[in-house]
Amino acid sequence: MMKKILKKYRKFQLSLSPQQNLLYGFSIYAIIGWFLLCLPIVQKQAVSALDSLFIATSAISTTGLVTVSIFDTYNGFGQFIVMLLFQIGGIGYMTFTSFILLSKKSDLTHWHQRILNAEFTMPKGFQIKDFLKSVIIFTVTIEILGALCFYIAFTNAGVEHNFAIWSSIYHSVSAFCTAGFGLYNDSFEQFAGNTAINTIISVLAICGSLGFIVVTDFWNRLSGKTKRVTYTTKIILGAMTLLLTMGTVMIYFFEPSVAQLGENKLMASFFQAMTALTTVGFNTIPLGGFSLAILLVVIFLMYVGASPSGTGGGMKTTTLTALIAIMWNRIRNNKRITFLGKSIPLERLYVATSVFMLYASVIFVSTFLLAMSEDFPLHQILFETTSAIGTVGLSTGITGDLTSWGKMVLIIVMFIGRLGLLTFGLAILARRNKLTKRKKEEDLAL
Protein backbone atom coordinates (compact mmCIF):
# COMPACT_ATOMS: atom_id res chain seq x y z
CA MET A 1 0.00 0.00 0.00
CA MET A 2 2.75 2.45 1.01
CA LYS A 3 4.74 1.52 -2.08
CA LYS A 4 1.72 2.32 -4.23
CA ILE A 5 1.26 5.72 -2.57
CA LEU A 6 4.93 6.59 -3.01
CA LYS A 7 4.76 5.58 -6.66
CA LYS A 8 1.77 7.85 -7.25
CA TYR A 9 3.50 10.68 -5.40
CA ARG A 10 6.61 10.22 -7.52
CA LYS A 11 4.49 10.27 -10.66
CA PHE A 12 2.85 13.49 -9.49
CA GLN A 13 6.26 15.11 -8.91
CA LEU A 14 7.48 14.09 -12.36
CA SER A 15 4.36 15.58 -13.92
CA LEU A 16 5.22 19.03 -12.59
CA SER A 17 7.48 21.52 -14.32
CA PRO A 18 10.71 22.56 -12.53
CA GLN A 19 9.12 25.86 -11.48
CA GLN A 20 6.02 24.07 -10.18
CA ASN A 21 8.23 21.68 -8.22
CA LEU A 22 9.96 24.63 -6.57
CA LEU A 23 6.61 26.19 -5.70
CA TYR A 24 5.35 22.88 -4.35
CA GLY A 25 8.57 22.13 -2.42
CA PHE A 26 8.81 25.47 -0.65
CA SER A 27 5.08 25.31 0.15
CA ILE A 28 5.50 21.92 1.81
CA TYR A 29 8.43 23.15 3.93
CA ALA A 30 6.47 26.23 4.98
CA ILE A 31 3.46 24.12 5.99
CA ILE A 32 5.61 21.62 7.92
CA GLY A 33 7.38 24.48 9.69
CA TRP A 34 4.03 26.10 10.49
CA PHE A 35 2.71 22.85 11.98
CA LEU A 36 5.82 22.38 14.14
CA LEU A 37 5.79 25.97 15.41
CA CYS A 38 2.14 25.57 16.42
CA LEU A 39 3.02 22.74 18.81
CA PRO A 40 2.87 23.81 22.48
CA ILE A 41 6.12 21.95 23.23
CA VAL A 42 8.13 24.47 21.16
CA GLN A 43 6.53 27.57 22.68
CA LYS A 44 7.45 29.57 25.75
CA GLN A 45 4.18 31.43 25.53
CA ALA A 46 1.02 30.96 23.50
CA VAL A 47 1.14 32.30 19.95
CA SER A 48 -1.62 32.44 17.34
CA ALA A 49 -1.63 30.09 14.35
CA LEU A 50 -1.41 33.10 12.02
CA ASP A 51 1.73 34.40 13.73
CA SER A 52 3.30 30.94 13.54
CA LEU A 53 2.50 30.81 9.82
CA PHE A 54 4.03 34.25 9.41
CA ILE A 55 7.24 33.16 11.19
CA ALA A 56 7.46 29.89 9.23
CA THR A 57 7.01 31.68 5.90
CA SER A 58 9.44 34.43 6.88
CA ALA A 59 12.02 31.76 7.81
CA ILE A 60 11.72 29.57 4.71
CA SER A 61 11.84 32.72 2.58
CA THR A 62 14.86 34.00 4.59
CA THR A 63 13.09 37.32 5.10
CA GLY A 64 13.38 37.98 8.84
CA LEU A 65 10.20 40.01 9.34
CA VAL A 66 8.60 38.89 12.62
CA THR A 67 5.30 39.61 14.31
CA VAL A 68 6.44 38.14 17.63
CA SER A 69 9.80 37.89 19.42
CA ILE A 70 11.58 34.66 18.47
CA PHE A 71 13.45 34.48 21.78
CA ASP A 72 10.46 35.33 24.01
CA THR A 73 7.95 33.17 22.10
CA TYR A 74 9.81 29.95 21.23
CA ASN A 75 12.05 27.74 23.35
CA GLY A 76 15.34 26.25 22.18
CA PHE A 77 13.59 23.59 20.09
CA GLY A 78 11.35 26.17 18.46
CA GLN A 79 14.33 28.41 17.72
CA PHE A 80 16.11 25.42 16.16
CA ILE A 81 13.11 24.77 13.88
CA VAL A 82 13.19 28.39 12.74
CA MET A 83 16.94 28.11 12.10
CA LEU A 84 16.47 24.90 10.12
CA LEU A 85 13.82 26.58 7.97
CA PHE A 86 15.98 29.55 7.03
CA GLN A 87 18.97 27.26 6.46
CA ILE A 88 16.92 25.29 3.94
CA GLY A 89 15.53 28.47 2.45
CA GLY A 90 18.98 29.99 2.17
CA ILE A 91 20.68 27.31 0.10
CA GLY A 92 17.60 25.92 -1.66
CA TYR A 93 15.22 23.13 -0.80
CA MET A 94 16.59 20.71 -3.43
CA THR A 95 20.19 21.03 -2.29
CA PHE A 96 20.05 18.64 0.69
CA THR A 97 18.42 15.80 -1.24
CA SER A 98 20.75 16.18 -4.18
CA PHE A 99 23.87 16.37 -2.00
CA ILE A 100 22.85 13.15 -0.20
CA LEU A 101 22.56 11.42 -3.58
CA LEU A 102 26.00 12.65 -4.59
CA SER A 103 27.53 11.64 -1.25
CA LYS A 104 26.26 8.12 -1.87
CA LYS A 105 27.95 8.24 -5.27
CA SER A 106 24.57 8.12 -6.98
CA ASP A 107 23.98 10.09 -10.15
CA LEU A 108 21.51 12.93 -10.16
CA THR A 109 18.43 12.07 -12.14
CA HIS A 110 17.28 14.24 -15.02
CA TRP A 111 14.42 15.40 -12.74
CA HIS A 112 16.86 16.59 -10.07
CA GLN A 113 19.02 18.39 -12.60
CA ARG A 114 16.07 20.20 -14.17
CA ILE A 115 14.88 21.55 -10.82
CA LEU A 116 18.39 22.49 -9.70
CA ASN A 117 18.91 24.37 -12.96
CA ALA A 118 15.66 26.24 -12.33
CA GLU A 119 16.59 26.98 -8.71
CA PHE A 120 20.23 27.91 -9.38
CA THR A 121 20.20 29.53 -12.82
CA MET A 122 23.83 29.53 -13.92
CA PRO A 123 26.00 30.81 -16.75
CA LYS A 124 27.12 28.43 -19.45
CA GLY A 125 30.04 26.19 -18.60
CA PHE A 126 29.02 25.48 -14.99
CA GLN A 127 28.63 21.79 -14.10
CA ILE A 128 25.70 21.17 -11.73
CA LYS A 129 27.54 18.51 -9.70
CA ASP A 130 30.62 20.67 -9.08
CA PHE A 131 28.41 23.66 -8.39
CA LEU A 132 26.30 21.74 -5.87
CA LYS A 133 29.36 20.44 -3.99
CA SER A 134 30.80 23.93 -3.81
CA VAL A 135 27.50 25.24 -2.41
CA ILE A 136 27.51 22.73 0.46
CA ILE A 137 31.23 22.91 1.24
CA PHE A 138 31.30 26.71 1.13
CA THR A 139 28.14 27.00 3.25
CA VAL A 140 29.35 24.64 5.98
CA THR A 141 32.84 26.16 6.06
CA ILE A 142 31.68 29.77 6.26
CA GLU A 143 28.99 29.07 8.86
CA ILE A 144 31.41 27.17 11.13
CA LEU A 145 34.03 29.91 10.88
CA GLY A 146 31.31 32.51 11.44
CA ALA A 147 30.08 30.72 14.57
CA LEU A 148 33.60 30.54 16.01
CA CYS A 149 34.18 34.24 15.36
CA PHE A 150 30.79 35.13 16.79
CA TYR A 151 31.50 33.14 19.96
CA ILE A 152 34.72 35.06 20.60
CA ALA A 153 33.01 38.38 19.89
CA PHE A 154 29.94 37.63 22.03
CA THR A 155 31.96 36.42 25.04
CA ASN A 156 34.20 39.49 24.80
CA ALA A 157 31.03 41.59 24.77
CA GLY A 158 29.90 39.98 28.03
CA VAL A 159 27.33 37.49 26.73
CA GLU A 160 26.87 34.49 29.06
CA HIS A 161 28.87 31.40 27.95
CA ASN A 162 26.06 28.92 27.21
CA PHE A 163 23.88 31.47 25.45
CA ALA A 164 26.91 32.72 23.52
CA ILE A 165 27.38 29.23 22.02
CA TRP A 166 23.78 28.96 20.78
CA SER A 167 23.66 32.62 19.76
CA SER A 168 26.86 32.22 17.73
CA ILE A 169 25.55 29.24 15.78
CA TYR A 170 22.12 30.78 15.24
CA HIS A 171 23.36 34.17 14.05
CA SER A 172 26.10 32.68 11.87
CA VAL A 173 23.52 30.66 9.91
CA SER A 174 21.11 33.59 9.88
CA ALA A 175 23.72 36.06 8.61
CA PHE A 176 25.11 33.80 5.88
CA CYS A 177 21.60 32.87 4.70
CA THR A 178 20.73 36.60 4.84
CA ALA A 179 17.73 35.60 6.94
CA GLY A 180 17.77 38.46 9.46
CA PHE A 181 16.44 36.32 12.32
CA GLY A 182 18.01 37.14 15.67
CA LEU A 183 17.71 36.24 19.32
CA TYR A 184 17.90 39.86 20.45
CA ASN A 185 14.70 41.89 20.35
CA ASP A 186 16.54 45.02 19.21
CA SER A 187 18.29 43.20 16.37
CA PHE A 188 21.95 44.31 16.87
CA GLU A 189 21.33 47.84 18.13
CA GLN A 190 23.05 47.05 21.44
CA PHE A 191 26.19 46.11 19.44
CA ALA A 192 26.20 49.25 17.26
CA GLY A 193 29.69 50.17 18.47
CA ASN A 194 31.11 46.63 18.46
CA THR A 195 33.48 46.50 15.51
CA ALA A 196 34.01 42.73 15.69
CA ILE A 197 30.30 41.82 15.57
CA ASN A 198 29.58 44.36 12.84
CA THR A 199 32.46 42.98 10.77
CA ILE A 200 31.45 39.33 11.22
CA ILE A 201 27.86 39.97 10.15
CA SER A 202 29.01 42.01 7.16
CA VAL A 203 31.46 39.35 5.95
CA LEU A 204 28.94 36.53 6.33
CA ALA A 205 26.16 38.47 4.63
CA ILE A 206 28.35 39.57 1.72
CA CYS A 207 29.66 36.01 1.24
CA GLY A 208 26.10 34.70 1.11
CA SER A 209 24.67 37.46 -1.06
CA LEU A 210 27.48 37.50 -3.64
CA GLY A 211 26.10 34.20 -4.82
CA PHE A 212 27.39 30.70 -5.30
CA ILE A 213 28.15 31.55 -8.94
CA VAL A 214 30.92 33.89 -7.79
CA VAL A 215 32.26 31.37 -5.26
CA THR A 216 32.34 28.55 -7.80
CA ASP A 217 33.86 30.86 -10.40
CA PHE A 218 36.71 31.93 -8.11
CA TRP A 219 37.30 28.33 -7.02
CA ASN A 220 37.57 27.22 -10.64
CA ARG A 221 40.00 30.07 -11.29
CA LEU A 222 42.19 29.28 -8.25
CA SER A 223 42.18 25.54 -8.94
CA GLY A 224 43.23 26.11 -12.54
CA LYS A 225 40.03 24.83 -14.16
CA THR A 226 39.52 28.20 -15.83
CA LYS A 227 41.92 30.97 -16.84
CA ARG A 228 39.72 33.91 -15.82
CA VAL A 229 36.56 34.75 -13.93
CA THR A 230 33.34 35.02 -15.91
CA TYR A 231 31.72 38.19 -17.19
CA THR A 232 28.82 37.57 -14.77
CA THR A 233 31.18 37.58 -11.77
CA LYS A 234 32.73 40.86 -12.87
CA ILE A 235 29.29 42.44 -13.19
CA ILE A 236 28.22 41.16 -9.75
CA LEU A 237 31.34 42.41 -7.96
CA GLY A 238 31.30 45.77 -9.70
CA ALA A 239 27.61 46.42 -9.08
CA MET A 240 27.75 45.41 -5.42
CA THR A 241 30.83 47.57 -4.74
CA LEU A 242 29.26 50.59 -6.43
CA LEU A 243 25.90 50.24 -4.65
CA LEU A 244 27.48 49.64 -1.24
CA THR A 245 29.65 52.72 -1.67
CA MET A 246 26.74 54.84 -2.82
CA GLY A 247 24.50 53.72 0.04
CA THR A 248 27.19 54.25 2.66
CA VAL A 249 27.99 57.76 1.42
CA MET A 250 24.31 58.77 1.29
CA ILE A 251 23.61 57.55 4.83
CA TYR A 252 26.87 58.98 6.22
CA PHE A 253 26.33 62.50 4.91
CA PHE A 254 22.54 62.87 4.82
CA GLU A 255 21.07 60.82 7.70
CA PRO A 256 20.75 62.97 10.87
CA SER A 257 20.35 60.00 13.24
CA VAL A 258 23.90 58.72 12.53
CA ALA A 259 25.51 62.11 13.13
CA GLN A 260 25.47 61.55 16.91
CA LEU A 261 27.41 58.26 16.69
CA GLY A 262 30.81 59.95 16.58
CA GLU A 263 33.60 57.56 15.62
CA ASN A 264 31.05 54.81 14.87
CA LYS A 265 29.32 56.90 12.21
CA LEU A 266 31.08 55.34 9.20
CA MET A 267 30.64 51.78 10.48
CA ALA A 268 26.94 52.32 11.16
CA SER A 269 26.40 53.91 7.74
CA PHE A 270 28.11 51.02 5.97
CA PHE A 271 26.19 48.45 8.01
CA GLN A 272 22.77 49.91 7.15
CA ALA A 273 23.65 50.05 3.44
CA MET A 274 25.09 46.53 3.55
CA THR A 275 22.12 45.04 5.41
CA ALA A 276 19.67 46.45 2.84
CA LEU A 277 21.65 45.47 -0.28
CA THR A 278 22.59 41.96 0.88
CA THR A 279 19.04 41.56 2.30
CA VAL A 280 20.46 40.22 5.57
CA GLY A 281 17.94 42.33 7.49
CA PHE A 282 19.85 43.14 10.70
CA ASN A 283 20.14 46.72 11.90
CA THR A 284 22.25 48.59 14.45
CA ILE A 285 20.21 51.82 14.29
CA PRO A 286 16.40 52.08 14.69
CA LEU A 287 15.12 52.54 11.15
CA GLY A 288 11.92 54.15 12.38
CA GLY A 289 13.94 57.30 13.07
CA PHE A 290 15.44 57.56 9.59
CA SER A 291 14.59 60.59 7.46
CA LEU A 292 12.29 60.11 4.47
CA ALA A 293 15.13 60.76 2.02
CA ILE A 294 17.36 58.01 3.46
CA LEU A 295 14.43 55.62 3.82
CA LEU A 296 14.00 56.04 0.07
CA VAL A 297 17.68 55.14 -0.43
CA VAL A 298 17.25 52.02 1.73
CA ILE A 299 14.10 51.08 -0.21
CA PHE A 300 16.07 51.32 -3.46
CA LEU A 301 18.85 49.09 -2.09
CA MET A 302 16.28 46.53 -0.87
CA TYR A 303 14.55 46.63 -4.25
CA VAL A 304 17.80 45.84 -6.09
CA GLY A 305 18.97 43.27 -3.55
CA ALA A 306 21.74 40.70 -3.82
CA SER A 307 23.23 38.61 -6.63
CA PRO A 308 21.77 35.64 -8.53
CA SER A 309 22.13 32.10 -7.13
CA GLY A 310 23.02 33.38 -3.67
CA THR A 311 21.17 33.44 -0.37
CA GLY A 312 19.90 37.02 -0.76
CA GLY A 313 16.71 38.28 -2.35
CA GLY A 314 15.66 41.30 -4.34
CA MET A 315 15.50 42.07 -8.04
CA LYS A 316 19.26 41.21 -8.33
CA THR A 317 22.21 43.36 -9.27
CA THR A 318 22.53 41.71 -12.69
CA THR A 319 18.98 42.77 -13.52
CA LEU A 320 19.81 46.36 -12.62
CA THR A 321 22.90 46.37 -14.84
CA ALA A 322 20.86 44.96 -17.74
CA LEU A 323 18.28 47.72 -17.31
CA ILE A 324 21.01 50.37 -17.20
CA ALA A 325 22.50 48.89 -20.37
CA ILE A 326 19.12 49.08 -22.13
CA MET A 327 18.66 52.72 -21.12
CA TRP A 328 22.21 53.78 -21.98
CA ASN A 329 22.27 52.11 -25.39
CA ARG A 330 18.81 53.44 -26.21
CA ILE A 331 19.88 57.00 -25.41
CA ARG A 332 22.96 56.58 -27.62
CA ASN A 333 20.76 55.07 -30.37
CA ASN A 334 22.84 51.88 -30.51
CA LYS A 335 21.27 48.97 -32.36
CA ARG A 336 22.86 46.38 -30.05
CA ILE A 337 22.62 46.36 -26.26
CA THR A 338 26.13 46.14 -24.83
CA PHE A 339 27.61 46.53 -21.36
CA LEU A 340 31.33 46.87 -20.65
CA GLY A 341 32.02 46.03 -24.27
CA LYS A 342 30.03 42.81 -24.32
CA SER A 343 26.72 42.23 -26.07
CA ILE A 344 23.84 41.12 -23.84
CA PRO A 345 21.62 38.34 -25.26
CA LEU A 346 18.10 39.43 -26.12
CA GLU A 347 16.59 36.76 -23.87
CA ARG A 348 18.37 38.17 -20.82
CA LEU A 349 17.05 41.61 -21.64
CA TYR A 350 13.53 40.19 -21.78
CA VAL A 351 14.05 38.59 -18.39
CA ALA A 352 15.44 41.79 -16.86
CA THR A 353 12.54 43.93 -18.01
CA SER A 354 10.02 41.27 -16.96
CA VAL A 355 11.53 40.96 -13.48
CA PHE A 356 11.61 44.74 -13.06
CA MET A 357 7.95 45.10 -14.03
CA LEU A 358 6.88 42.14 -11.90
CA TYR A 359 8.63 43.51 -8.81
CA ALA A 360 7.16 46.97 -9.35
CA SER A 361 3.69 45.48 -9.84
CA VAL A 362 3.81 43.34 -6.70
CA ILE A 363 5.08 46.26 -4.62
CA PHE A 364 2.30 48.49 -5.96
CA VAL A 365 -0.47 45.94 -5.39
CA SER A 366 0.70 44.89 -1.91
CA THR A 367 1.23 48.51 -0.86
CA PHE A 368 -2.28 49.32 -2.09
CA LEU A 369 -3.79 46.40 -0.16
CA LEU A 370 -1.97 47.33 3.05
CA ALA A 371 -2.88 51.01 2.64
CA MET A 372 -6.53 49.93 2.53
CA SER A 373 -6.35 47.97 5.78
CA GLU A 374 -3.55 49.48 7.88
CA ASP A 375 -3.42 52.79 9.73
CA PHE A 376 0.22 53.65 9.03
CA PRO A 377 1.92 56.34 6.91
CA LEU A 378 2.46 55.40 3.26
CA HIS A 379 6.26 55.46 3.52
CA GLN A 380 6.19 52.85 6.32
CA ILE A 381 3.87 50.59 4.32
CA LEU A 382 6.00 50.94 1.18
CA PHE A 383 9.12 50.15 3.23
CA GLU A 384 7.44 47.03 4.67
CA THR A 385 6.26 45.66 1.32
CA THR A 386 9.64 46.28 -0.35
CA SER A 387 11.34 44.52 2.56
CA ALA A 388 8.97 41.57 2.18
CA ILE A 389 9.28 41.12 -1.60
CA GLY A 390 13.06 41.52 -1.37
CA THR A 391 13.17 39.02 1.54
CA VAL A 392 15.13 41.60 3.54
CA GLY A 393 13.49 41.73 6.96
CA LEU A 394 14.14 45.38 7.78
CA SER A 395 11.20 47.24 9.29
CA THR A 396 10.33 50.65 10.66
CA GLY A 397 8.60 48.84 13.53
CA ILE A 398 5.07 48.20 12.25
CA THR A 399 5.19 44.45 11.51
CA GLY A 400 3.85 43.28 14.87
CA ASP A 401 0.98 45.79 14.74
CA LEU A 402 -0.37 44.71 11.36
CA THR A 403 -3.94 43.42 11.12
CA SER A 404 -4.61 39.79 10.25
CA TRP A 405 -5.26 40.89 6.66
CA GLY A 406 -1.96 42.76 6.56
CA LYS A 407 -0.07 39.74 7.86
CA MET A 408 -1.65 37.49 5.21
CA VAL A 409 -0.65 39.94 2.47
CA LEU A 410 2.97 39.94 3.66
CA ILE A 411 2.99 36.14 3.99
CA ILE A 412 2.10 35.83 0.31
CA VAL A 413 4.56 38.54 -0.72
CA MET A 414 7.46 37.00 1.27
CA PHE A 415 6.80 33.57 -0.25
CA ILE A 416 6.70 34.95 -3.80
CA GLY A 417 9.85 36.94 -3.10
CA ARG A 418 11.80 33.83 -2.07
CA LEU A 419 10.54 31.72 -4.93
CA GLY A 420 11.31 34.47 -7.41
CA LEU A 421 8.67 36.40 -9.30
CA LEU A 422 9.57 34.95 -12.68
CA THR A 423 9.65 31.42 -11.27
CA PHE A 424 6.31 32.01 -9.55
CA GLY A 425 4.80 33.34 -12.77
CA LEU A 426 6.09 30.39 -14.79
CA ALA A 427 4.78 27.94 -12.18
CA ILE A 428 1.30 29.45 -12.25
CA LEU A 429 0.76 30.70 -15.79
CA ALA A 430 3.19 29.12 -18.27
CA ARG A 431 1.96 26.41 -20.62
CA ARG A 432 3.56 23.00 -20.16
CA ASN A 433 4.51 22.39 -23.79
CA LYS A 434 6.70 25.47 -23.72
CA LEU A 435 8.23 24.70 -20.36
CA THR A 436 9.27 21.15 -21.08
CA LYS A 437 10.99 22.04 -24.32
CA ARG A 438 12.83 24.99 -22.89
CA LYS A 439 16.44 24.06 -22.10
CA LYS A 440 17.98 27.50 -21.90
CA GLU A 441 17.22 28.26 -18.26
CA GLU A 442 20.93 28.81 -17.57
CA ASP A 443 20.71 31.94 -19.75
CA LEU A 444 18.21 33.43 -17.28
CA ALA A 445 20.81 34.06 -14.55
CA LEU A 446 19.46 37.47 -13.64
Order of alpha helices (4+ residues) and beta strands (2+ residues): alpha-alpha-alpha-alpha-alpha-alpha-alpha-alpha-alpha-alpha-alpha-alpha-alpha-alpha-alpha-beta-beta-alpha-alpha-alpha-alpha-alpha
